[in-house]
Amino acid sequence: MNLLVELKENLSDSVVSRAAYYVDENPEKTRVALEGLLHTVVAGLMKRTTTEIGVNQLYNAIQKGKFDANLVATFPELLRDPEQINRLADQGSNSISHLLPAMKSAIGLAISGYANIKNSAAITLLGLVTPLVLGTLNKLVVEKKLDADSLAALLADQRDHLIELTPERLLDRIAEGLNIQQLLAVGVTPAKRTGLTERSPVQERQRFVPEPEEEGNGSLVKWGVGALALLALAGAAYYIWNNTQSYSSANEEEATSTEFVDSAAVAPVDSAKIRPALAVRTDSTTLPGSGTATSPIMTAMANYLTNPQAPAGRSFRVPALDFEPGTDQLKPAGIATVGELSTLLKNNPVVQIRLVGYANDAIPPMGNKALSVTRVLNIKNQLIKSGINYIRIDAIGLGTGVKPGDSTAIGKPRLKQIDVKVVIK
């Protein structure tokens, strides 16, 4: 299902006009802001489900919160009453602070700049949008009988819709504000809860009710808790010290590097530790051109990878990785080049790369940002099918390479290319 489409159906003209009046903004700008906030909140919750704690927290908030299908149905009427709308905005603001801690300000800045409204208005509208999103998710949980893992999977499935339906200039703001470049580029893997069983509401309440202290034993209990806390702190201090010693050499090596690594990069992994995990899969598929490297750029990359004195971090522009106009379909020469790249990675089993894509030929409604993402993901998927472990391949799309609104970028070329950067060699 497309959650964004379902959510936008609630933004009737009357809802938008009442929200605009409430925040004292132009109705057209308010609609832009409301739709942008729906995209942003869904993206934030999608990120939240990548951790086990986040999955449980979101599911509990939806199950036990005050937002449900009835709120969604009566949403337009609630906006008629100033008292109700104040209460709704406050509750939504508290919920988003709980679910996306420290993100409220970033979201406000992103939406105020995107819709050209006051930052205070963007924050207030965020408080109104949040109950609508959580109420819709509550309705889906009830109707489809979703557990926490199923809800996380549903949100993860929204990634493609998010990329497809979000305007490019908003997608850039969301990616930066929520720090989800990696999720947009390589996909969302929701966390699976381990060792947890579904609890009834009664069991949940019992879980958090402390045992009553026996009269006269309060001090003893408090001393016991204090002692346990001290032991826990001591253990944590030893763990941190031990790990600092283990990884000090790696950190020193990283600190001496002048190469900028963006926030979407895959964290470098000790090659000795990952070598067994990076073995070629037995179900690998042979790609066209997956023999010895023949193109000049692949030959240059092969020589670089086999040169122990050459440091990691070099990027190679690969012109042969070209696509049919406005699509993510590689041209025949590009397919053969992917095969050569696969062979290089198999011959150098600890190498990790980052595919960096740029596009300037998107066909509306798709934007160049989304097109660049789908193109690098296409290449990554082909490499995985050929037997390369996905851990070794990062992928990020940067649109045209020119940030929207960047006045210093006037005259800069809008790029269309694929770069292969060697992260570890």
Secondary structure, DSSP 4 states (H G I P E B T S, - for coil): --HHHHHHTT--HHHHHHHHHHHT--HHHHHHHHHHHHHHHHHHHHHHTTSHHHHHHHHHHHHHSS--HHHHHTHHHHTT-HHHHHHHHHHHHHHHHHHSTT-HHHHHHHHHHHHT--HHHHHHHHHHHHHHHHHHHHHHHHHHT--HHHHHHHHHTTHHHHHHHS-HHHHHHHHHHHT-HHHHHH---PPPP-S-----HHHHHHHTSPPPPPTT-HHHHHHHHHHHHHHHHHHHHHHHHHHHHHHHHHHHHHHT------TTSPPP--HHHHTGGGPPPTT--PPTT-SS--SHHHHHHHHHHT-TTSPS--EEE-TT--B-TTSSPBPHHHHHHHHHHHHHHHHSTT-EEEEEEE-S---TTS-HHHHHHHHHHHHHHHHHHTT--GGGEEEEE-TTSS-TT-GGGTT-----EEEEEEEE-
